[in-house]
């Protein structure tokens, strides 16, 4: 990515052995709707590298590739991509999963909320099966998610309905840059760790007030076969959240304040 030639919005897509299911058309759609896509190859051992190179070569103005030499995990791939995007001049950055369980148009809606609300710095996609939406989650994933959300809310000190949805966008702020300075300690619960860093801050500066966070219910989200979230990984994520809660300090005897909910306006593009 070349400084000075980057659209103001960049969406990072971490990829590990995604040659069989990554859709070039979806990548193109995401770039068209949001401005630019940064594909991060997390040390893949299949044909992902050549596939990403072909996608980027077909649309060099809107799609770029970063490659990690070895597989470091989704947390490291996302952090690397966000830092590259920020250093290249992007003012809005975000990430979504390579399976596009959150479709490009929904990621674009999250960007819309951020662009249309100067008082908001973090927009979180939320998988809520409301009337009029098409959100399809398996029962086991749904109920595990509710337990996880309860633990995550304690760790964060704010009640977030869905920390683990793979679609989030952020405004370039000093708090975001500080949050991305150090590698995440958690692999599967890095979303919670990132939100905790953003909200609580660190010795170098204060965090973001809860009013700077907004959750947006997704209109569409479908479980996709081939998820890398195994029962063992889910157990590790729970352990990681408990550790984050201990590090950050649990909310004792009080209900954590809620992040705001938002109904985004329709894109004009």
N, C-alpha and C positions, 0 to 999 in steps of 0.2 A: 504494500500500500504506500502510495506516494503522498507525503504531506502537501497540502494545498490543492489536491485533486480528489479529496474524499467528500462525498455527500455528508450533510450534517447528521444523518441518522445511519447507524451501522448495527445490523443484527448479526450476532455471532452464532454459528451453528457448529457445535462440537461433533466430531465424527470419529468413531472407532469401529473399523470393520463394517462399514455401511454400504459396501458396493452392491449388495443384493437388494437393498430396500430404499436407498436414497433416490428421490425423484428429481432429476434435473429440471423438470417443468415446475415443480414446487419451488425450487431454489430461484428460478427466473421470476416466478410470480412474487416471491417474497422481496426480491431486489426491486422489482417494478413498483410495488406498493410502498416500500419503506425507504428506498434510496440506495442502500448498499448492503451486501452480505459478505461476511468474512467466515469462510469455512476453515475450521481448525482440525487438521488431521492429527489425531492423538496417537501417533505411532502405529497406525493400522498395519496389519500383516496380510491383508487380502488385496484386492484391486482398487481399494478406496483412493489411494494416492493418484493413480492414473485417471480415475473417474473425476476427481476434483480438479485436476489439471485441465481436463477437457472442458468441464463446465466453466472454469475461469477463462480459458482461452476463447470460448464462444461469446463471453460478455465481459471483457477485461475492464470496462469502465465502471461496472457495478458489482463485480464479484471477484474476490481475492482469496488466496489460500495461504495459510500458515501451517507449517508441519513441525510437530514435536518429534524428536529423534526416537524416543521410546514412549511406550504407553504410560502416561502419568495419571490417567483418570479424568473423568468429566470435570471435576472441580478445577484441576490445573488447566485443562483446555479452555474452559470458560474464562477463568481469570486471565490467562495469557491473551485470549482474543479481545477481551474488554480493554486490557491495558494497551494493546496495539492500536485499537480503534481510538482510544482517548489520546494517545500520543500522536496519532496522525491527524488530529483536529476535529474529530466528531464531537458534537454537542449533545447528542442523544445516542445512547448505546443500549443494547439489550441482548437477550439470547433466547433461543428456542431449540427444541430437540430435533434431531435429524429425521425422526420418523414422522414429523409434522402431525402428531396427534392434535396439536394446536395448529390449525391451518393458517396459511399466510394472511388471509383477510382478518383473522382474529388478532394476530400479532400487530397488524396495522391499526386495529382499533385501540390497542394499548398505546401505541405511539400517538394516535390522535388525542387521547386523553392528556398525555403529557404535553403535547404541543399546545393544546387549548386551555391549559390550566397552569399559569405561571407559579401558582402557590404549591404545586405538586412536584416532587422530585423522584418519586418511586411509584411505579404502577405494576401491580401484581395481578396476573391472570388467575381467576378462581373458577374451579370446576364445580359449579352448583347446578343441579338438575332442576331448573325452574320451569314453570309452564311456558311454552313457546320457545324453549331452547332444545338443542340436540346434543346433550352431554351424556355419553355412554361410558360408564365405568362398571367393571365387574363388582359384585357384592363384596368379595373379599378385599379388593383394593379400596373400595369405598369405606368400609368399616375400619380397616387398618389405618386409613387416612384420617379418620375422625380421632382415633386414639393418638396418632402421631401429632395431629394439630393441637390437641390439648397440651401435650408435652412441649411442643414448639412455642405455644403462646406463653407458657411459663418461662421458657428460656429467653424469649424476646422481651417479655414484660409488656406485651400488647397482644390482643386477641386477633390473630390472623386466621381466617377460615381455611386457607389452602396455601401453605408455604411451599409445597412440593410440585405445584404445576410448573412445567418446564418452560414457561413463557413469562418474562419479566423485562421491563425497560426502565432506564434510569437517565436522569439529567446529569450532565457533567457538573459535579460539585466537588469542593475540597473534601467533603465527607466521603464521597465515592472513591476518590483517588487514594485517600488514606486507607479505606477498607480493602483496597486491592493491592496494597504494598506488600503484604506478607502472604505466603501460601496459606491455603486453608488447612486447618488441622483435620477437618472432617471430609471424608470422601462423598458419602451418600447423603449427608445432611448439610452440604455446603451452602445450600440456599438459606437455611436457618442461620448459619454462621455469618453469611454475608449481610442478611437483614439485621442481625444482632450488632454487627460492627457499625452498620449505618446508623442505627437508632441510638446506640449507647456511646459511640465515639471511642476515643482512646486518649492517651496522655498527650498526644500532639494536637488534639482539638475536640470540640464537642460534636455530638451526633446530631441527627436530624430529628426534629420534633415529630410526634406521631401524626400531626396534621399534614405532614409532607408525604405521607404514604396513602395510597388509594388501592383498594381491591376492585377489580372489574369482573363481574360474572361473564364467563365466556358464553357465546351463543352456540358454538360448536366445539366439541372435543370428543374424539373417539379413541378408545384403547386400541393400540396397534400390536399385532403379534411380533414377537422377537424382543420384547422388553428385557433389558439387562438387570431389572430389579428382581432378584431372586429372594426367597424367604431369608436366606442367610444375610443378604445385603440389607434387607429391611431390618433385621435384628441389629446389625451394626449401626444402622441409621438411628435407631432408638437409643442405643448406647451413646452415640455421638451427641444426640440432643441433650441427654442427661448431663453429659460433660459440659456442654455449652451453658446449660442452665446453672451449673455449679460455678463456672468461671464468671458468668455475667451477673449471678445473683437472682434467685427466684423471687417472685412477687409473693410476699407472705400475707396470707389471709385476705387478699383483695383480688377482685376480678381485674385482669389486665385490661387497660383501655383498648378500644377497638380502633383498627385502622378504618379509614373512611371507605364507604362504598360509592361507586360512581356508575352512572349510566352514560356512556360515551355518545357523542354526537356522531352522525354519519359522515364518513369521509367525503370530501368534495372533489377528490381527484378522480 
